[in-house]
Amino acid sequence: MHATVTVSKRGEERVASGHPWIYRTDVAAVTADAGSIVSVRNARGRVLGQALFSDRSQITLRMLTRGESPADRALLRRRLEAAIAFRHRLNVNASAFRLVHGEADLLPSLVVDRYGDYLVLQTLSQGMDALTPTIVELLNELVAPKGILARNDPRARLLEGLEQRVDVLSGDVPPTVPVHELGVRYDVDVWHGQKTGLFLDQRENRAAAAGYATGRLLDCFSYNGGFALALAGHVREAMAFDISEDAVERIGHNATRNGVAIDARVGNVFDELRGLERLRERFDTIVLDPPAFAKTRASVPKAVTGYKEINLRALKLLNPGGTLVTCSCSYHVDEAMLGEILYEAAVDAQIPVSVVEKRMQGRDHPVLLGVPETYYLKCFILRKLA
């Protein structure tokens, strides 16, 4: 059987626009097995390209090539080589970084992160999951890691009808891997940690924040203390809050390992910010790096309320001249919307605020033009003027 999917006129226009995702509503006919690489055609039979096919996801096709170019092993190798070479040119100040960022490296639904001598990958679609043996073989040829771990436990795999699981695909992968980032040393739990072990996308924002950090620091939603650890050497005193007891324990371990003092506490940030305000506490540097409040479009109104609340409280806790580093990793809350939320928080707090920097995810997590879904992390660095 020749695997073929025919798309509607709207689907054809989407392919022409450069967006790699074709939704089920734009698919007219299918002659293919789940997870196969298919030839994508328009209603007249013209070949538009080749794609990964899913029979379960709303994203039925993920385009790999345009026109007659084949999506074969040689293509995968070229794209992996290009992605890896680009990361090496970045010369990042870390031994943990992203090697492959899915659609932005023209390898849709594939994530590969490097942690020292080990690689951690995620295959988030039926088609890319079926290519796992080839991907592992190529990564061993191109990178020669000591081990490759599949962190295929994201819920997104359920939408593809795929099992959530964690497996060693090659070599041997220890429970924790030592890495460094911006001079900070971590022991990373690549088997169970958030995402693939660390929030690698904030590295450059941490470096930028360190340039403004001074006085008393408050790091909220701190997870394993990434911002607090990067800024601790620049401030007089550091306090960190996270709702997870395990995360707070890791902050303490990481602080001890790096010879810095961080007052890490378990707490709900919304409650803690209000409590600190009642106690008339004041800080010179505050970081807000919450989890995604808006995981769906329907949750945006509630998310907007949450983002406004924490930013309003943080602005009130800042000393005049202080710095607020505030982030959102909710794709559904774009940069313009976040900017409006921050403006409204400043108005309600009756505090004049200037934007010092607008930032995004690190350069090893690039954004593909025309694919807004790849631009998910927004970061504003603000200054309280009075």
URVENPE-V741645 format. One line per field, one symbol per residue. ss: DSSP state (a for helix, b for strand, c for the rest). burial: b if it has 9 or more other C-alpha atoms within 8 Angstrom, else e. A space follows every 50 residues. Layout:
BEGIN
ss = ???
burial = ???
END
This chain:
BEGIN
ss = cccbbbbcaaaaaaaaacccbbbaaabbbbbcccccbbbbbcccccbbbb bbbcccccbbbbbbbbccccccaaaaaaaaaaaaaaaaaacccbcbbbbb baaaaccccbbbbbbccbbbbbbccaaaaacaaaaaaaaaaaccccbbbb bbccaaaaaaccccbbbbbbbcccccbbbbbccbbbbbccccccccccca aaaaaaaaaacccccbbbbbcccccaaaaaaaaaccbbbbbbccaaaaaa aaaaaaaaccccbbbbccaaaaaaaaaaccccbbbbbbbcccccccaaaa aaaaaaaaaaaaaaaaabbbbbbbbbbbccccccaaaaaaaaaaaaaaac ccbbbbbbbbcccccccccccaaacccbbbbbbbcc
burial = eebbbbbbbebbebbeeebbbbbbebbbebbbebbbbbbbbbbeeebbbb bbbbbebebbbbbbbbebeebeeebbbebbbebbeebeeeeeebbbbbbb bbbbbebbbbbbbbbbebbbbbbbbbbbbbebeebbebbbeeeebbbbbb bbbeeebbbbbbebebebbbeebeebbbbbbbebbbbbbbbebeebbbbb bbbbbbbebbeebbbbbbbbbbbbbbbbbbbbeebbbbbbbbbbeebbeb bbebbbeeebbbebbbbbbeebbbebbeeeeebbbbbbbbeebbbeeebb ebbbebbbbbbbbbbbbbbebbbbbbbbbbbbbbeeebeebbebbbbebe bbbebeebbbbbebbbbbeebbebbbbbbbbbbbbe
END
